[in-house]
Amino acid sequence: MTIGVTGASGQLGGLVLDSLLGRGVSPKDIVALTRDPAKLSAYAAKGITVRPGDFDKPAELQASLQGVERLLIIPASDLRPGIRTPQQKNAVNAAKAAGVKHVIYISTTGAHRGQDLFTSHFATEQAIYASGLAWTILRMGMYYDNLWMGGIAYALSHGVYPATGPAGEGKVARSDVAAAAAALLAAKGHDSHLYHATGPASLTPADVAKAIGDVFGKKVDAVTVTQDQYNGGLAAAGLPDFVVDAIGGIEAARAKGLLDVVTHDIVHLTGKKALTLTEYLTATKHLAAAH
């Protein structure tokens, strides 16, 4: 059985490749697709087949998917409005045209209830359903890892963790999402199943603040800010407007409770419990020096 992974040079893609190898999948049975094959030279050296896989080049993508039976579609990385949906539909159409048998798509919790970032996932899910391909959807929670994009550093330097409301969220470690995706790729079945890859608990901003404070030995309090203040802080950090809108939209969805989903699907798929936020922060504490 030949397995394909799109976006394989990204952070999630690399972890999926590692997880597949860790599960004993032979490198010769893995096809890694990326816009820049040179970035995957280390995996090519291990025996993994590396092919070009640009969602904006559907003919090339279709050719690269020849012989792939089970395909993981990792969402496009472009956060600009209106870009991701057509790109991801290109990937679905290329998979069908190439004769792929089963598509697994990394979606997100709240896929049908948010701004463009969320609706692009929902539109892709619908395109997969309409394609006639066998499918599995893995909707993931937002990554713990994203806290390193400023949340932890800000909390430690200011003693506060800002949020726009008290709702909980099923945050998750990127590595656990990768492990779940690899499990779906490596085993036949799971047809027409929608799974949710989340952490083991619903985390409010107060919970996140406490975990950061406990792990780093500093007092951190959750504080409530308006959406304008939250977005203003992102803009002040120098983020482009479309990134501010995307991250701000995620926060708005969280505050409405749209991301408050917790399941045990990760342990069901992988046989291992999902990391708690405290476990994740403890394991990655050394990253603080780089932020």
VOPA-269845 format. One record per residue (C-alpha): residue number from 1; y, x, z. Coordinates in steps of 0.5 Angstrom, whole numbers, plus 2048, in hexadecimal, padded with zeros to 3 digits. Layout:
N
- NUM; Y; X; Z .
...
REM end
This chain:
291
- 1; 800; 800; 800 .
- 2; 807; 803; 7FE .
- 3; 80D; 802; 802 .
- 4; 814; 802; 800 .
- 5; 81A; 803; 805 .
- 6; 821; 802; 802 .
- 7; 827; 805; 805 .
- 8; 822; 80B; 807 .
- 9; 827; 810; 809 .
- 10; 82B; 80C; 80E .
- 11; 82A; 80C; 815 .
- 12; 826; 806; 815 .
- 13; 822; 808; 80F .
- 14; 820; 80F; 812 .
- 15; 81E; 80C; 818 .
- 16; 819; 807; 814 .
- 17; 816; 80D; 810 .
- 18; 815; 811; 817 .
- 19; 812; 80B; 81A .
- 20; 80D; 80A; 814 .
- 21; 80B; 811; 814 .
- 22; 80A; 810; 81B .
- 23; 806; 80A; 81A .
- 24; 801; 80F; 816 .
- 25; 803; 80C; 80F .
- 26; 802; 811; 80A .
- 27; 808; 814; 807 .
- 28; 805; 813; 800 .
- 29; 806; 80C; 801 .
- 30; 80D; 80B; 803 .
- 31; 813; 80B; 7FE .
- 32; 81A; 80C; 801 .
- 33; 820; 80A; 7FD .
- 34; 827; 80C; 7FD .
- 35; 82D; 80D; 7F9 .
- 36; 82D; 814; 7FA .
- 37; 826; 817; 7FA .
- 38; 828; 81E; 7FC .
- 39; 829; 81B; 803 .
- 40; 822; 81A; 804 .
- 41; 81F; 821; 802 .
- 42; 81C; 822; 809 .
- 43; 818; 81C; 808 .
- 44; 816; 81E; 801 .
- 45; 814; 824; 804 .
- 46; 80F; 820; 808 .
- 47; 80C; 81D; 802 .
- 48; 810; 816; 802 .
- 49; 812; 814; 7FB .
- 50; 81A; 814; 7FA .
- 51; 81D; 810; 7F5 .
- 52; 824; 80D; 7F3 .
- 53; 826; 806; 7F6 .
- 54; 82D; 804; 7F5 .
- 55; 82E; 7FD; 7F6 .
- 56; 833; 7FD; 7F1 .
- 57; 82F; 800; 7EC .
- 58; 829; 7FA; 7EB .
- 59; 826; 7FD; 7E5 .
- 60; 825; 804; 7E8 .
- 61; 823; 800; 7EF .
- 62; 81E; 7FC; 7EB .
- 63; 81B; 802; 7E8 .
- 64; 81A; 806; 7EF .
- 65; 817; 800; 7F2 .
- 66; 811; 800; 7ED .
- 67; 80A; 801; 7F1 .
- 68; 80D; 7FF; 7F7 .
- 69; 809; 7F9; 7FB .
- 70; 80D; 7F8; 801 .
- 71; 815; 7F9; 801 .
- 72; 819; 7FA; 807 .
- 73; 820; 7F8; 805 .
- 74; 826; 7FB; 80A .
- 75; 82C; 7F7; 809 .
- 76; 832; 7FB; 805 .
- 77; 837; 7FF; 809 .
- 78; 83D; 7FD; 806 .
- 79; 841; 7F8; 80B .
- 80; 846; 7F6; 806 .
- 81; 846; 7EF; 805 .
- 82; 842; 7EC; 7FF .
- 83; 83F; 7F2; 7FD .
- 84; 838; 7F2; 801 .
- 85; 836; 7EB; 7FF .
- 86; 835; 7ED; 7F7 .
- 87; 833; 7F4; 7F9 .
- 88; 82D; 7F1; 7FD .
- 89; 82B; 7EC; 7F8 .
- 90; 82B; 7F1; 7F3 .
- 91; 825; 7F4; 7F7 .
- 92; 822; 7EE; 7F8 .
- 93; 822; 7ED; 7F0 .
- 94; 820; 7F4; 7EF .
- 95; 81A; 7F3; 7F4 .
- 96; 817; 7ED; 7F0 .
- 97; 818; 7F0; 7E9 .
- 98; 814; 7F6; 7EB .
- 99; 80E; 7F2; 7EE .
- 100; 80F; 7F4; 7F5 .
- 101; 80B; 7EF; 7F9 .
- 102; 80E; 7EE; 800 .
- 103; 815; 7EF; 802 .
- 104; 817; 7F1; 809 .
- 105; 81F; 7F0; 80B .
- 106; 823; 7F2; 810 .
- 107; 828; 7ED; 812 .
- 108; 82C; 7EB; 818 .
- 109; 82C; 7E6; 81E .
- 110; 831; 7E1; 81D .
- 111; 830; 7E2; 815 .
- 112; 832; 7DB; 813 .
- 113; 838; 7DB; 818 .
- 114; 83E; 7E0; 817 .
- 115; 842; 7E3; 812 .
- 116; 840; 7E7; 80C .
- 117; 83C; 7EC; 810 .
- 118; 838; 7E7; 812 .
- 119; 838; 7E2; 80C .
- 120; 836; 7E8; 808 .
- 121; 82F; 7E8; 80C .
- 122; 82E; 7E1; 80B .
- 123; 82F; 7E1; 804 .
- 124; 82A; 7E6; 803 .
- 125; 825; 7E3; 807 .
- 126; 826; 7DC; 802 .
- 127; 825; 7E1; 7FC .
- 128; 81F; 7E4; 7FF .
- 129; 81C; 7DC; 800 .
- 130; 81E; 7DA; 7F9 .
- 131; 81B; 7E0; 7F6 .
- 132; 814; 7DE; 7F7 .
- 133; 812; 7E5; 7FA .
- 134; 80E; 7E5; 800 .
- 135; 813; 7E7; 806 .
- 136; 814; 7E9; 80D .
- 137; 81B; 7E8; 810 .
- 138; 81D; 7ED; 816 .
- 139; 823; 7EB; 819 .
- 140; 826; 7F0; 81E .
- 141; 82B; 7F0; 824 .
- 142; 831; 7F5; 824 .
- 143; 82F; 7FC; 825 .
- 144; 830; 7FF; 82C .
- 145; 832; 805; 828 .
- 146; 838; 802; 825 .
- 147; 83B; 803; 82C .
- 148; 83C; 80A; 82B .
- 149; 841; 808; 826 .
- 150; 846; 808; 82B .
- 151; 844; 803; 830 .
- 152; 841; 808; 835 .
- 153; 846; 80D; 834 .
- 154; 84C; 808; 835 .
- 155; 848; 805; 83B .
- 156; 847; 80C; 83E .
- 157; 84E; 80E; 83D .
- 158; 852; 808; 83F .
- 159; 84D; 805; 844 .
- 160; 84C; 7FE; 840 .
- 161; 848; 7FB; 83B .
- 162; 84C; 7F6; 837 .
- 163; 849; 7F0; 834 .
- 164; 84C; 7E9; 831 .
- 165; 847; 7E5; 836 .
- 166; 841; 7E5; 83B .
- 167; 83C; 7E2; 836 .
- 168; 835; 7E6; 836 .
- 169; 832; 7EA; 830 .
- 170; 82B; 7ED; 82E .
- 171; 82D; 7F4; 82D .
- 172; 828; 7F9; 82B .
- 173; 826; 800; 829 .
- 174; 826; 802; 822 .
- 175; 820; 806; 823 .
- 176; 81C; 7FF; 825 .
- 177; 81E; 7FB; 81F .
- 178; 81C; 801; 81B .
- 179; 815; 801; 81F .
- 180; 814; 7F9; 81D .
- 181; 816; 7FA; 816 .
- 182; 811; 800; 815 .
- 183; 80C; 7FB; 819 .
- 184; 80D; 7F6; 814 .
- 185; 80D; 7FA; 80E .
- 186; 806; 7FE; 810 .
- 187; 802; 7F7; 811 .
- 188; 801; 7F2; 80C .
- 189; 802; 7EB; 80E .
- 190; 809; 7E8; 812 .
- 191; 80A; 7E4; 80C .
- 192; 80F; 7DF; 80C .
- 193; 811; 7E1; 814 .
- 194; 818; 7E2; 816 .
- 195; 818; 7E7; 81C .
- 196; 81E; 7E9; 821 .
- 197; 81E; 7F0; 823 .
- 198; 822; 7F0; 829 .
- 199; 823; 7F4; 830 .
- 200; 81F; 7F1; 836 .
- 201; 825; 7ED; 839 .
- 202; 82C; 7EA; 838 .
- 203; 831; 7EE; 839 .
- 204; 838; 7EC; 83B .
- 205; 83E; 7F1; 83B .
- 206; 83E; 7F1; 842 .
- 207; 836; 7F3; 841 .
- 208; 838; 7F9; 83C .
- 209; 83E; 7FB; 841 .
- 210; 839; 7FC; 847 .
- 211; 834; 800; 843 .
- 212; 839; 805; 840 .
- 213; 83C; 806; 847 .
- 214; 835; 806; 84A .
- 215; 832; 80B; 845 .
- 216; 839; 810; 845 .
- 217; 83A; 80F; 84C .
- 218; 841; 80C; 84B .
- 219; 844; 805; 84D .
- 220; 845; 801; 847 .
- 221; 847; 7FA; 847 .
- 222; 847; 7F4; 841 .
- 223; 84E; 7F2; 83F .
- 224; 84F; 7EC; 83B .
- 225; 854; 7ED; 835 .
- 226; 857; 7E8; 82F .
- 227; 854; 7E9; 828 .
- 228; 85A; 7EC; 826 .
- 229; 85A; 7F1; 82C .
- 230; 853; 7F3; 82A .
- 231; 855; 7F4; 823 .
- 232; 85B; 7F7; 824 .
- 233; 857; 7FC; 828 .
- 234; 853; 7FD; 822 .
- 235; 858; 7FE; 81E .
- 236; 85C; 803; 823 .
- 237; 856; 807; 822 .
- 238; 857; 808; 81B .
- 239; 852; 804; 818 .
- 240; 853; 801; 811 .
- 241; 855; 7F9; 811 .
- 242; 84E; 7F7; 80E .
- 243; 84A; 7FB; 813 .
- 244; 84F; 7F8; 819 .
- 245; 84D; 7F1; 816 .
- 246; 846; 7F2; 816 .
- 247; 845; 7F5; 81D .
- 248; 84A; 7F0; 81F .
- 249; 846; 7EA; 81C .
- 250; 840; 7ED; 81F .
- 251; 844; 7ED; 826 .
- 252; 846; 7E6; 824 .
- 253; 83F; 7E3; 823 .
- 254; 83C; 7E6; 829 .
- 255; 842; 7E3; 82D .
- 256; 840; 7DC; 82B .
- 257; 839; 7DE; 82D .
- 258; 836; 7DE; 826 .
- 259; 833; 7E5; 827 .
- 260; 82F; 7E3; 82E .
- 261; 828; 7E3; 82B .
- 262; 823; 7E6; 82F .
- 263; 81B; 7E7; 82D .
- 264; 815; 7EB; 82E .
- 265; 814; 7EC; 827 .
- 266; 815; 7F4; 827 .
- 267; 80F; 7F4; 82C .
- 268; 80B; 7EF; 828 .
- 269; 80C; 7F3; 822 .
- 270; 80B; 7FA; 825 .
- 271; 808; 7FA; 82B .
- 272; 80D; 7FD; 82F .
- 273; 813; 7FA; 833 .
- 274; 81A; 7FA; 830 .
- 275; 81E; 7FF; 834 .
- 276; 823; 7FC; 839 .
- 277; 82B; 7FE; 838 .
- 278; 82A; 803; 83F .
- 279; 824; 806; 83C .
- 280; 827; 807; 835 .
- 281; 82E; 80A; 838 .
- 282; 82A; 80F; 83D .
- 283; 826; 811; 837 .
- 284; 82C; 813; 833 .
- 285; 831; 815; 838 .
- 286; 832; 81C; 835 .
- 287; 835; 818; 82F .
- 288; 83B; 817; 834 .
- 289; 83E; 81F; 833 .
- 290; 83E; 81D; 82B .
- 291; 842; 817; 82C .
REM end
